[in-house]
């Protein structure tokens, strides 16, 4: 005999359009469908602390640009 489980079900709001033009119907959305997340920036910083590789360079004069690497199949000579 199988156990009956409390299976919560979620369903997306209605959509308009088809294929790559499909989007949620703005008329059908309400406050419960929103994506407001005021703590998102703080959570991002907590989960992704800055490291030395992503810190801005402090020993390079302003306006200096790093040249792009040459493609592997090209030569500068």
N, CA and C atoms as an extended XYZ file, in Angstrom:
231
Properties=species:S:1:pos:R:3:atomname:S:1:resname:S:1:resid:I:1 pbc="F F F"
N         0.845       -1.170        0.000 N   UNK     1
C         0.000        0.000        0.000 CA  UNK     1
C         0.896        1.241        0.000 C   UNK     1
N         0.589        2.191       -0.825 N   UNK     2
C         1.395        3.403       -0.898 CA  UNK     2
C         0.876        4.434        0.092 C   UNK     2
N         1.827        5.200        0.627 N   UNK     3
C         1.479        6.253        1.573 CA  UNK     3
C         0.957        7.474        0.834 C   UNK     3
N        -0.048        8.086        1.395 N   UNK     4
C        -0.516        9.355        0.860 CA  UNK     4
C         0.382       10.445        1.425 C   UNK     4
N         0.922       11.267        0.571 N   UNK     5
C         1.794       12.350        1.002 CA  UNK     5
C         1.119       13.682        0.723 C   UNK     5
N         1.516       14.641        1.490 N   UNK     6
C         1.044       15.995        1.247 CA  UNK     6
C         1.954       16.591        0.187 C   UNK     6
N         1.549       16.530       -1.056 N   UNK     7
C         2.353       17.026       -2.166 CA  UNK     7
C         1.898       18.432       -2.533 C   UNK     7
N         2.616       19.441       -2.038 N   UNK     8
C         2.237       20.796       -2.438 CA  UNK     8
C         2.470       20.998       -3.928 C   UNK     8
N         1.636       21.787       -4.525 N   UNK     9
C         1.713       22.010       -5.962 CA  UNK     9
C         1.793       23.511       -6.220 C   UNK     9
N         2.694       23.893       -7.087 N   UNK    10
C         2.794       25.289       -7.511 CA  UNK    10
C         2.565       25.336       -9.008 C   UNK    10
N         1.941       26.388       -9.447 N   UNK    11
C         1.734       26.540      -10.883 CA  UNK    11
C         2.103       27.965      -11.277 C   UNK    11
N         2.718       28.119      -12.436 N   UNK    12
C         3.092       29.463      -12.889 CA  UNK    12
C         1.852       30.241      -13.312 C   UNK    12
N         1.962       31.560      -13.314 N   UNK    13
C         0.834       32.366      -13.778 CA  UNK    13
C         0.595       32.160      -15.272 C   UNK    13
N        -0.566       32.541      -15.769 N   UNK    14
C        -0.854       32.396      -17.199 CA  UNK    14
C         0.137       33.183      -18.055 C   UNK    14
N         0.362       32.702      -19.260 N   UNK    15
C         1.286       33.373      -20.176 CA  UNK    15
C         0.542       33.889      -21.395 C   UNK    15
N         1.156       34.846      -22.053 N   UNK    16
C         0.663       35.341      -23.337 CA  UNK    16
C         1.792       35.183      -24.337 C   UNK    16
N         1.467       35.025      -25.586 N   UNK    17
C         2.480       34.821      -26.614 CA  UNK    17
C         2.899       33.362      -26.681 C   UNK    17
N         3.711       33.060      -27.689 N   UNK    18
C         4.169       31.688      -27.893 CA  UNK    18
C         5.662       31.664      -28.138 C   UNK    18
N         6.256       30.509      -27.890 N   UNK    19
C         7.676       30.309      -28.174 CA  UNK    19
C         8.555       31.288      -27.410 C   UNK    19
N         9.519       31.893      -28.121 N   UNK    20
C        10.449       32.812      -27.464 CA  UNK    20
C         9.779       34.132      -27.106 C   UNK    20
N         8.562       34.360      -27.568 N   UNK    21
C         7.830       35.579      -27.226 CA  UNK    21
C         6.895       35.371      -26.041 C   UNK    21
N         6.877       34.159      -25.466 N   UNK    22
C         6.002       33.880      -24.334 CA  UNK    22
C         6.475       34.665      -23.117 C   UNK    22
N         5.521       35.200      -22.377 N   UNK    23
C         5.824       35.944      -21.165 CA  UNK    23
C         4.617       35.835      -20.245 C   UNK    23
N         4.854       36.113      -18.953 N   UNK    24
C         3.736       36.076      -18.016 CA  UNK    24
C         2.767       37.203      -18.331 C   UNK    24
N         1.499       36.909      -18.215 N   UNK    25
C         0.457       37.894      -18.482 CA  UNK    25
C         0.460       38.930      -17.363 C   UNK    25
N         0.820       40.187      -17.650 N   UNK    26
C         0.883       41.196      -16.590 CA  UNK    26
C        -0.464       41.452      -15.919 C   UNK    26
N        -1.551       41.227      -16.646 N   UNK    27
C        -2.884       41.431      -16.070 CA  UNK    27
C        -3.206       40.365      -15.020 C   UNK    27
N        -2.576       39.200      -15.122 N   UNK    28
C        -2.872       38.108      -14.204 CA  UNK    28
C        -1.962       38.116      -12.979 C   UNK    28
N        -0.915       38.942      -12.975 N   UNK    29
C         0.022       38.976      -11.853 CA  UNK    29
C        -0.531       39.819      -10.711 C   UNK    29
N        -0.203       39.405       -9.487 N   UNK    30
C        -0.548       40.211       -8.319 CA  UNK    30
C         0.636       40.192       -7.355 C   UNK    30
N         0.465       40.723       -6.166 N   UNK    31
C         1.578       40.831       -5.220 CA  UNK    31
C         2.152       39.478       -4.814 C   UNK    31
N         1.361       38.411       -4.865 N   UNK    32
C         1.872       37.102       -4.471 CA  UNK    32
C         2.772       36.496       -5.542 C   UNK    32
N         2.748       37.020       -6.759 N   UNK    33
C         3.583       36.511       -7.846 CA  UNK    33
C         4.861       37.324       -8.023 C   UNK    33
N         5.074       38.325       -7.225 N   UNK    34
C         6.188       39.244       -7.420 CA  UNK    34
C         7.551       38.627       -7.156 C   UNK    34
N         8.560       39.353       -7.559 N   UNK    35
C         9.939       38.917       -7.340 CA  UNK    35
C        10.681       39.924       -6.475 C   UNK    35
N         9.953       40.702       -5.688 N   UNK    36
C        10.576       41.697       -4.826 CA  UNK    36
C        11.386       40.981       -3.745 C   UNK    36
N        12.673       41.225       -3.693 N   UNK    37
C        13.550       40.596       -2.715 CA  UNK    37
C        14.517       41.660       -2.215 C   UNK    37
N        14.108       42.441       -1.210 N   UNK    38
C        14.930       43.557       -0.769 CA  UNK    38
C        16.292       43.142       -0.217 C   UNK    38
N        16.456       41.920        0.236 N   UNK    39
C        17.735       41.493        0.796 CA  UNK    39
C        18.649       40.821       -0.211 C   UNK    39
N        18.335       40.914       -1.506 N   UNK    40
C        19.110       40.200       -2.526 CA  UNK    40
C        20.560       40.656       -2.577 C   UNK    40
N        20.809       41.958       -2.535 N   UNK    41
C        22.188       42.465       -2.630 CA  UNK    41
C        23.018       42.008       -1.438 C   UNK    41
N        22.444       42.060       -0.254 N   UNK    42
C        23.173       41.627        0.938 CA  UNK    42
C        23.454       40.125        0.895 C   UNK    42
N        22.467       39.344        0.458 N   UNK    43
C        22.670       37.902        0.355 CA  UNK    43
C        23.742       37.580       -0.677 C   UNK    43
N        23.741       38.290       -1.813 N   UNK    44
C        24.757       38.075       -2.851 CA  UNK    44
C        26.152       38.336       -2.288 C   UNK    44
N        26.323       39.435       -1.558 N   UNK    45
C        27.626       39.756       -0.974 CA  UNK    45
C        28.044       38.704        0.048 C   UNK    45
N        27.094       38.189        0.800 N   UNK    46
C        27.393       37.171        1.801 CA  UNK    46
C        27.823       35.865        1.141 C   UNK    46
N        27.144       35.469        0.085 N   UNK    47
C        27.450       34.205       -0.582 CA  UNK    47
C        28.609       34.307       -1.560 C   UNK    47
N        28.912       35.513       -2.042 N   UNK    48
C        29.972       35.718       -3.026 CA  UNK    48
C        30.896       36.842       -2.574 C   UNK    48
N        31.699       36.595       -1.535 N   UNK    49
C        32.578       37.668       -1.067 CA  UNK    49
C        33.607       38.018       -2.134 C   UNK    49
N        33.983       39.293       -2.225 N   UNK    50
C        34.985       39.682       -3.221 CA  UNK    50
C        36.336       39.055       -2.888 C   UNK    50
N        37.076       38.686       -3.908 N   UNK    51
C        38.414       38.138       -3.701 CA  UNK    51
C        39.424       39.037       -4.405 C   UNK    51
N        40.691       38.726       -4.256 N   UNK    52
C        41.752       39.563       -4.815 CA  UNK    52
C        41.673       39.635       -6.337 C   UNK    52
N        41.238       38.576       -6.986 N   UNK    53
C        41.196       38.557       -8.449 CA  UNK    53
C        40.146       39.524       -9.001 C   UNK    53
N        39.094       39.769       -8.240 N   UNK    54
C        38.052       40.659       -8.742 CA  UNK    54
C        38.171       42.077       -8.196 C   UNK    54
N        39.162       42.307       -7.345 N   UNK    55
C        39.353       43.652       -6.791 CA  UNK    55
C        39.936       44.568       -7.860 C   UNK    55
N        39.573       45.830       -7.846 N   UNK    56
C        40.135       46.750       -8.838 CA  UNK    56
C        41.629       46.951       -8.617 C   UNK    56
N        42.349       47.147       -9.700 N   UNK    57
C        43.792       47.369       -9.615 CA  UNK    57
C        44.053       48.747       -9.027 C   UNK    57
N        44.997       48.818       -8.096 N   UNK    58
C        45.312       50.098       -7.463 CA  UNK    58
C        46.662       50.635       -7.904 C   UNK    58
N        47.488       49.801       -8.547 N   UNK    59
C        48.829       50.232       -8.932 CA  UNK    59
C        48.930       50.602      -10.413 C   UNK    59
N        47.801       50.743      -11.098 N   UNK    60
C        47.789       51.072      -12.519 CA  UNK    60
C        47.249       52.489      -12.679 C   UNK    60
N        47.924       53.334      -13.451 N   UNK    61
C        47.411       54.695      -13.652 CA  UNK    61
C        46.025       54.682      -14.298 C   UNK    61
N        45.227       55.660      -13.954 N   UNK    62
C        43.875       55.758      -14.502 CA  UNK    62
C        43.929       55.880      -16.017 C   UNK    62
N        43.009       55.246      -16.697 N   UNK    63
C        42.943       55.322      -18.151 CA  UNK    63
C        43.790       54.280      -18.854 C   UNK    63
N        44.583       53.494      -18.117 N   UNK    64
C        45.414       52.459      -18.731 CA  UNK    64
C        44.539       51.261      -19.069 C   UNK    64
N        44.687       50.751      -20.280 N   UNK    65
C        43.909       49.592      -20.690 CA  UNK    65
C        44.838       48.425      -20.961 C   UNK    65
N        44.380       47.241      -20.642 N   UNK    66
C        45.133       46.028      -20.919 CA  UNK    66
C        44.786       45.574      -22.328 C   UNK    66
N        45.803       45.343      -23.182 N   UNK    67
C        45.494       44.902      -24.548 CA  UNK    67
C        44.870       43.511      -24.545 C   UNK    67
N        43.995       43.290      -25.500 N   UNK    68
C        43.356       41.986      -25.632 CA  UNK    68
C        44.373       40.975      -26.139 C   UNK    68
N        44.284       39.722      -25.700 N   UNK    69
C        45.209       38.703      -26.192 CA  UNK    69
C        44.979       38.432      -27.675 C   UNK    69
N        46.055       38.084      -28.377 N   UNK    70
C        45.966       37.747      -29.793 CA  UNK    70
C        45.261       36.406      -29.948 C   UNK    70
N        44.417       36.236      -30.958 N   UNK    71
C        43.819       34.928      -31.218 CA  UNK    71
C        44.913       33.901      -31.486 C   UNK    71
N        44.649       32.660      -31.146 N   UNK    72
C        45.652       31.603      -31.263 CA  UNK    72
C        46.118       31.396      -32.697 C   UNK    72
N        45.255       31.625      -33.676 N   UNK    73
C        45.637       31.376      -35.065 CA  UNK    73
C        46.189       32.619      -35.763 C   UNK    73
N        46.420       33.698      -35.035 N   UNK    74
C        46.949       34.937      -35.618 CA  UNK    74
C        48.338       35.212      -35.049 C   UNK    74
N        49.134       35.914      -35.813 N   UNK    75
C        50.471       36.277      -35.370 CA  UNK    75
C        50.636       37.782      -35.508 C   UNK    75
N        51.387       38.388      -34.601 N   UNK    76
C        51.605       39.832      -34.665 CA  UNK    76
C        52.820       40.176      -35.517 C   UNK    76
N        53.510       39.183      -36.062 N   UNK    77
C        54.699       39.444      -36.887 CA  UNK    77
C        54.373       39.451      -38.350 C   UNK    77
